[in-house]
Amino acid sequence: MKAQVYAAPQDSNTCSGCEYIVGIVEQWLESNYSVAQATQYLDALCANLPGFEQICDQIVQYGLAEFVNYINTNEQPQTVCTQVGLCTSVAQLGDLDCSLCETVINAMENWVEENSTMTEIEFNLEEVICELVPGFETVCDAIIEQGVPDVVQWIEKYEDATVVCGQLNLCPTMKALASFAPSHIQRI
């Protein structure tokens, strides 16, 4: 029986996010985690990182067992994510550090909006995201080096993940500036 390819809206962040998840699952499987453990950790990732909901929903709809089977057969992440419907068959380029940074900043923004204390935000960042989810080292290091309270202040001031990540030098500065540029410039 041939697996059905699901269709989902695709953009470079969705595609690179899926490829990132494939990498995480590969690491878990190589570390002899069971499918049940991988499922549990993937559920935790999906629950704690806003921005991954669409990706996680698509993987669950597709079927975790089939998803893991593709990974176990050493399929390339792009191929696995195309089968799940999160990438197109054409390679999509995206800045993974920028995308991951935006995901973490969006999560931190949600924690701020939920009136989490600084201690709770630091715990969620350091002990959940940075410690349990591989691949976020660059983002975590940048946030911790800058200082979590400073980054929270940026979030409160800018309220845009791309700008905050630009401040952390994880997204191109022009991309950060473009998010605040007017749609047109009036000539005087």
Phi and psi restraints in degrees (value plus and minus 20) as a CYANA .aco file:
   2 LYS   PHI    -102.7   -62.7
   2 LYS   PSI     116.2   156.2
   3 ALA   PHI     -90.0   -50.0
   3 ALA   PSI     124.3   164.3
   4 GLN   PHI    -101.2   -61.2
   4 GLN   PSI     119.5   159.5
   5 VAL   PHI    -113.4   -73.4
   5 VAL   PSI     102.7   142.7
   6 TYR   PHI    -108.8   -68.8
   6 TYR   PSI     129.7   169.7
   7 ALA   PHI    -123.6   -83.6
   7 ALA   PSI     115.4   155.4
   8 ALA   PHI    -166.8  -126.8
   8 ALA   PSI     134.8   174.8
   9 PRO   PHI     -79.0   -39.0
   9 PRO   PSI     114.2   154.2
  10 GLN   PHI    -139.1   -99.1
  10 GLN   PSI     118.2   158.2
  11 ASP   PHI    -163.8  -123.8
  11 ASP   PSI     151.9   191.9
  12 SER   PHI     -83.1   -43.1
  12 SER   PSI     -54.4   -14.4
  13 ASN   PHI     -88.9   -48.9
  13 ASN   PSI     -59.6   -19.6
  14 THR   PHI     -85.1   -45.1
  14 THR   PSI     -65.0   -25.0
  15 CYS   PHI     -84.4   -44.4
  15 CYS   PSI     -70.4   -30.4
  16 SER   PHI     -86.2   -46.2
  16 SER   PSI     -52.9   -12.9
  17 GLY   PHI     -83.8   -43.8
  17 GLY   PSI     -61.7   -21.7
  18 CYS   PHI     -83.2   -43.2
  18 CYS   PSI     -65.3   -25.3
  19 GLU   PHI     -81.4   -41.4
  19 GLU   PSI     -56.6   -16.6
  20 TYR   PHI     -82.3   -42.3
  20 TYR   PSI     -65.9   -25.9
  21 ILE   PHI     -82.4   -42.4
  21 ILE   PSI     -59.8   -19.8
  22 VAL   PHI     -77.6   -37.6
  22 VAL   PSI     -63.4   -23.4
  23 GLY   PHI     -81.5   -41.5
  23 GLY   PSI     -60.7   -20.7
  24 ILE   PHI     -83.2   -43.2
  24 ILE   PSI     -68.6   -28.6
  25 VAL   PHI     -81.9   -41.9
  25 VAL   PSI     -59.5   -19.5
  26 GLU   PHI     -77.7   -37.7
  26 GLU   PSI     -65.3   -25.3
  27 GLN   PHI     -82.0   -42.0
  27 GLN   PSI     -62.8   -22.8
  28 TRP   PHI     -82.8   -42.8
  28 TRP   PSI     -64.7   -24.7
  29 LEU   PHI     -86.3   -46.3
  29 LEU   PSI     -59.2   -19.2
  30 GLU   PHI     -86.5   -46.5
  30 GLU   PSI     -44.3    -4.3
  31 SER   PHI    -110.2   -70.2
  31 SER   PSI      -6.0    34.0
  32 ASN   PHI      45.9    85.9
  32 ASN   PSI       8.9    48.9
  33 TYR   PHI     -93.7   -53.7
  33 TYR   PSI     125.3   165.3
  34 SER   PHI     -97.9   -57.9
  34 SER   PSI     144.9   184.9
  35 VAL   PHI     -79.4   -39.4
  35 VAL   PSI     -58.4   -18.4
  36 ALA   PHI     -82.7   -42.7
  36 ALA   PSI     -62.7   -22.7
  37 GLN   PHI     -85.1   -45.1
  37 GLN   PSI     -63.8   -23.8
  38 ALA   PHI     -79.4   -39.4
  38 ALA   PSI     -60.6   -20.6
  39 THR   PHI     -83.1   -43.1
  39 THR   PSI     -65.0   -25.0
  40 GLN   PHI     -81.7   -41.7
  40 GLN   PSI     -65.5   -25.5
  41 TYR   PHI     -88.1   -48.1
  41 TYR   PSI     -56.4   -16.4
  42 LEU   PHI     -85.6   -45.6
  42 LEU   PSI     -59.8   -19.8
  43 ASP   PHI     -80.7   -40.7
  43 ASP   PSI     -62.1   -22.1
  44 ALA   PHI     -84.8   -44.8
  44 ALA   PSI     -61.6   -21.6
  45 LEU   PHI     -80.2   -40.2
  45 LEU   PSI     -67.8   -27.8
  46 CYS   PHI     -83.2   -43.2
  46 CYS   PSI     -56.5   -16.5
  47 ALA   PHI     -94.5   -54.5
  47 ALA   PSI     -47.6    -7.6
  48 ASN   PHI    -124.5   -84.5
  48 ASN   PSI     -27.1    12.9
  49 LEU   PHI    -143.7  -103.7
  49 LEU   PSI      75.3   115.3
  50 PRO   PHI     -77.4   -37.4
  50 PRO   PSI     123.4   163.4
  51 GLY   PHI      88.0   128.0
  51 GLY   PSI     -40.6    -0.6
  52 PHE   PHI    -118.3   -78.3
  52 PHE   PSI     -20.7    19.3
  53 GLU   PHI     -77.8   -37.8
  53 GLU   PSI     -68.2   -28.2
  54 GLN   PHI     -81.3   -41.3
  54 GLN   PSI     -62.3   -22.3
  55 ILE   PHI     -84.1   -44.1
  55 ILE   PSI     -68.7   -28.7
  56 CYS   PHI     -83.1   -43.1
  56 CYS   PSI     -64.0   -24.0
  57 ASP   PHI     -79.3   -39.3
  57 ASP   PSI     -61.4   -21.4
  58 GLN   PHI     -86.3   -46.3
  58 GLN   PSI     -59.8   -19.8
  59 ILE   PHI     -85.7   -45.7
  59 ILE   PSI     -63.2   -23.2
  60 VAL   PHI     -83.9   -43.9
  60 VAL   PSI     -63.2   -23.2
  61 GLN   PHI     -81.1   -41.1
  61 GLN   PSI     -60.8   -20.8
  62 TYR   PHI     -87.0   -47.0
  62 TYR   PSI     -61.2   -21.2
  63 GLY   PHI      97.4   137.4
  63 GLY   PSI      97.1   137.1
  64 LEU   PHI     -81.2   -41.2
  64 LEU   PSI     -58.7   -18.7
  65 ALA   PHI     -81.2   -41.2
  65 ALA   PSI     -63.8   -23.8
  66 GLU   PHI     -87.2   -47.2
  66 GLU   PSI     -59.9   -19.9
  67 PHE   PHI     -78.6   -38.6
  67 PHE   PSI     -69.8   -29.8
  68 VAL   PHI     -85.0   -45.0
  68 VAL   PSI     -56.5   -16.5
  69 ASN   PHI     -79.5   -39.5
  69 ASN   PSI     -64.8   -24.8
  70 TYR   PHI     -79.3   -39.3
  70 TYR   PSI     -61.7   -21.7
  71 ILE   PHI     -86.1   -46.1
  71 ILE   PSI     -62.5   -22.5
  72 ASN   PHI     -83.8   -43.8
  72 ASN   PSI     -45.9    -5.9
  73 THR   PHI    -108.7   -68.7
  73 THR   PSI      -3.5    36.5
  74 ASN   PHI      40.5    80.5
  74 ASN   PSI      11.4    51.4
  75 GLU   PHI     -87.9   -47.9
  75 GLU   PSI     128.2   168.2
  76 GLN   PHI     -86.7   -46.7
  76 GLN   PSI     127.5   167.5
  77 PRO   PHI     -72.8   -32.8
  77 PRO   PSI     -61.1   -21.1
  78 GLN   PHI     -79.4   -39.4
  78 GLN   PSI     -60.7   -20.7
  79 THR   PHI     -87.2   -47.2
  79 THR   PSI     -65.7   -25.7
  80 VAL   PHI     -79.8   -39.8
  80 VAL   PSI     -66.6   -26.6
  81 CYS   PHI     -90.6   -50.6
  81 CYS   PSI     -48.4    -8.4
  82 THR   PHI     -89.1   -49.1
  82 THR   PSI     -61.4   -21.4
  83 GLN   PHI     -81.9   -41.9
  83 GLN   PSI     -57.4   -17.4
  84 VAL   PHI     -96.9   -56.9
  84 VAL   PSI     -39.8     0.2
  85 GLY   PHI      76.5   116.5
  85 GLY   PSI      -3.5    36.5
  86 LEU   PHI    -121.7   -81.7
  86 LEU   PSI     -29.5    10.5
  87 CYS   PHI    -152.4  -112.4
  87 CYS   PSI     136.9   176.9
  88 THR   PHI    -108.9   -68.9
  88 THR   PSI     150.9   190.9
  89 SER   PHI     -91.8   -51.8
  89 SER   PSI     -34.5     5.5
  90 VAL   PHI    -108.4   -68.4
  90 VAL   PSI     112.7   152.7
  91 ALA   PHI     -78.1   -38.1
  91 ALA   PSI     115.1   155.1
  92 GLN   PHI    -131.7   -91.7
  92 GLN   PSI     112.1   152.1
  93 LEU   PHI    -114.4   -74.4
  93 LEU   PSI     117.2   157.2
  94 GLY   PHI    -174.1  -134.1
  94 GLY   PSI     130.7   170.7
  95 ASP   PHI    -104.9   -64.9
  95 ASP   PSI      84.0   124.0
  96 LEU   PHI     -83.4   -43.4
  96 LEU   PSI     -63.5   -23.5
  97 ASP   PHI     -79.9   -39.9
  97 ASP   PSI     -61.3   -21.3
  98 CYS   PHI     -83.9   -43.9
  98 CYS   PSI     -66.6   -26.6
  99 SER   PHI     -82.0   -42.0
  99 SER   PSI     -64.5   -24.5
 100 LEU   PHI     -86.2   -46.2
 100 LEU   PSI     -59.2   -19.2
 101 CYS   PHI     -80.3   -40.3
 101 CYS   PSI     -66.9   -26.9
 102 GLU   PHI     -80.2   -40.2
 102 GLU   PSI     -57.1   -17.1
 103 THR   PHI     -83.9   -43.9
 103 THR   PSI     -65.8   -25.8
 104 VAL   PHI     -86.6   -46.6
 104 VAL   PSI     -62.6   -22.6
 105 ILE   PHI     -84.4   -44.4
 105 ILE   PSI     -59.3   -19.3
 106 ASN   PHI     -82.1   -42.1
 106 ASN   PSI     -59.6   -19.6
 107 ALA   PHI     -83.6   -43.6
 107 ALA   PSI     -64.6   -24.6
 108 MET   PHI     -82.9   -42.9
 108 MET   PSI     -58.9   -18.9
 109 GLU   PHI     -80.9   -40.9
 109 GLU   PSI     -61.6   -21.6
 110 ASN   PHI     -81.8   -41.8
 110 ASN   PSI     -61.0   -21.0
 111 TRP   PHI     -84.0   -44.0
 111 TRP   PSI     -60.3   -20.3
 112 VAL   PHI     -82.3   -42.3
 112 VAL   PSI     -65.8   -25.8
 113 GLU   PHI     -83.5   -43.5
 113 GLU   PSI     -48.0    -8.0
 114 GLU   PHI    -103.2   -63.2
 114 GLU   PSI     -13.4    26.6
 115 ASN   PHI      40.9    80.9
 115 ASN   PSI      14.1    54.1
 116 SER   PHI     -86.0   -46.0
 116 SER   PSI     126.9   166.9
 117 THR   PHI     -94.5   -54.5
 117 THR   PSI     144.1   184.1
 118 MET   PHI     -79.9   -39.9
 118 MET   PSI     -58.1   -18.1
 119 THR   PHI     -82.3   -42.3
 119 THR   PSI     -63.3   -23.3
 120 GLU   PHI     -84.9   -44.9
 120 GLU   PSI     -61.4   -21.4
 121 ILE   PHI     -83.4   -43.4
 121 ILE   PSI     -66.2   -26.2
 122 GLU   PHI     -81.7   -41.7
 122 GLU   PSI     -61.1   -21.1
 123 PHE   PHI     -82.7   -42.7
 123 PHE   PSI     -70.3   -30.3
 124 ASN   PHI     -78.2   -38.2
 124 ASN   PSI     -61.1   -21.1
 125 LEU   PHI     -88.8   -48.8
 125 LEU   PSI     -75.8   -35.8
 126 GLU   PHI     -95.4   -55.4
 126 GLU   PSI     -62.8   -22.8
 127 GLU   PHI    -111.0   -71.0
 127 GLU   PSI     -43.7    -3.7
 128 VAL   PHI    -120.0   -80.0
 128 VAL   PSI     -83.9   -43.9
 129 ILE   PHI     -90.9   -50.9
 129 ILE   PSI     -76.3   -36.3
 130 CYS   PHI     -88.7   -48.7
 130 CYS   PSI     -55.4   -15.4
 131 GLU   PHI    -106.6   -66.6
 131 GLU   PSI     -59.1   -19.1
 132 LEU   PHI    -118.5   -78.5
 132 LEU   PSI     -39.0     1.0
 133 VAL   PHI    -133.3   -93.3
 133 VAL   PSI      90.4   130.4
 134 PRO   PHI     -86.7   -46.7
 134 PRO   PSI     129.8   169.8
 135 GLY   PHI      82.8   122.8
 135 GLY   PSI     -33.0     7.0
 136 PHE   PHI    -116.0   -76.0
 136 PHE   PSI      -8.8    31.2
 137 GLU   PHI     -76.7   -36.7
 137 GLU   PSI     -67.4   -27.4
 138 THR   PHI     -80.7   -40.7
 138 THR   PSI     -65.0   -25.0
 139 VAL   PHI     -85.2   -45.2
 139 VAL   PSI     -68.0   -28.0
 140 CYS   PHI     -80.5   -40.5
 140 CYS   PSI     -65.5   -25.5
 141 ASP   PHI     -79.5   -39.5
 141 ASP   PSI     -62.7   -22.7
 142 ALA   PHI     -84.9   -44.9
 142 ALA   PSI     -62.2   -22.2
 143 ILE   PHI     -88.7   -48.7
 143 ILE   PSI     -65.1   -25.1
 144 ILE   PHI     -87.4   -47.4
 144 ILE   PSI     -60.7   -20.7
 145 GLU   PHI     -82.2   -42.2
 145 GLU   PSI     -61.4   -21.4
 146 GLN   PHI     -89.2   -49.2
 146 GLN   PSI     -55.8   -15.8
 147 GLY   PHI      89.0   129.0
 147 GLY   PSI     100.1   140.1
 148 VAL   PHI     -75.9   -35.9
 148 VAL   PSI     -63.7   -23.7
 149 PRO   PHI     -79.6   -39.6
 149 PRO   PSI     -58.5   -18.5
 150 ASP   PHI     -83.8   -43.8
 150 ASP   PSI     -63.8   -23.8
 151 VAL   PHI     -84.6   -44.6
 151 VAL   PSI     -59.5   -19.5
 152 VAL   PHI     -82.0   -42.0
 152 VAL   PSI     -60.2   -20.2
 153 GLN   PHI     -82.5   -42.5
 153 GLN   PSI     -60.9   -20.9
 154 TRP   PHI     -81.4   -41.4
 154 TRP   PSI     -63.2   -23.2
 155 ILE   PHI     -79.5   -39.5
 155 ILE   PSI     -66.3   -26.3
 156 GLU   PHI     -85.2   -45.2
 156 GLU   PSI     -53.7   -13.7
 157 LYS   PHI    -100.2   -60.2
 157 LYS   PSI     -69.6   -29.6
 158 TYR   PHI    -109.9   -69.9
 158 TYR   PSI     -56.2   -16.2
 159 GLU   PHI      32.5    72.5
 159 GLU   PSI      10.8    50.8
 160 ASP   PHI    -161.0  -121.0
 160 ASP   PSI      98.9   138.9
 161 ALA   PHI     -80.1   -40.1
 161 ALA   PSI     -57.1   -17.1
 162 THR   PHI     -84.4   -44.4
 162 THR   PSI     -60.6   -20.6
 163 VAL   PHI     -87.5   -47.5
 163 VAL   PSI     -64.9   -24.9
 164 VAL   PHI     -81.1   -41.1
 164 VAL   PSI     -63.6   -23.6
 165 CYS   PHI     -87.5   -47.5
 165 CYS   PSI     -50.6   -10.6
 166 GLY   PHI     -84.4   -44.4
 166 GLY   PSI     -61.0   -21.0
 167 GLN   PHI     -82.1   -42.1
 167 GLN   PSI     -51.4   -11.4
 168 LEU   PHI    -106.2   -66.2
 168 LEU   PSI     -18.7    21.3
 169 ASN   PHI      43.1    83.1
 169 ASN   PSI      11.8    51.8
 170 LEU   PHI    -128.4   -88.4
 170 LEU   PSI     -34.2     5.8
 171 CYS   PHI    -143.3  -103.3
 171 CYS   PSI     127.4   167.4
 172 PRO   PHI     -77.2   -37.2
 172 PRO   PSI     118.5   158.5
 173 THR   PHI     -79.7   -39.7
 173 THR   PSI     -60.7   -20.7
 174 MET   PHI     -82.1   -42.1
 174 MET   PSI     -57.5   -17.5
 175 LYS   PHI     -83.4   -43.4
 175 LYS   PSI     -60.8   -20.8
 176 ALA   PHI     -85.6   -45.6
 176 ALA   PSI     -63.4   -23.4
 177 LEU   PHI     -87.1   -47.1
 177 LEU   PSI     -57.3   -17.3
 178 ALA   PHI     -82.9   -42.9
 178 ALA   PSI     -49.3    -9.3
 179 SER   PHI     -88.4   -48.4
 179 SER   PSI     -39.4     0.6
 180 PHE   PHI    -128.5   -88.5
 180 PHE   PSI     -20.6    19.4
 181 ALA   PHI     -91.2   -51.2
 181 ALA   PSI     122.0   162.0
 182 PRO   PHI     -85.4   -45.4
 182 PRO   PSI     133.2   173.2
 183 SER   PHI     -86.1   -46.1
 183 SER   PSI     -44.1    -4.1
 184 HIS   PHI    -168.4  -128.4
 184 HIS   PSI     134.6   174.6
 185 ILE   PHI    -127.4   -87.4
 185 ILE   PSI     106.5   146.5
 186 GLN   PHI     -98.8   -58.8
 186 GLN   PSI     115.0   155.0
 187 ARG   PHI    -109.3   -69.3
 187 ARG   PSI     119.5   159.5
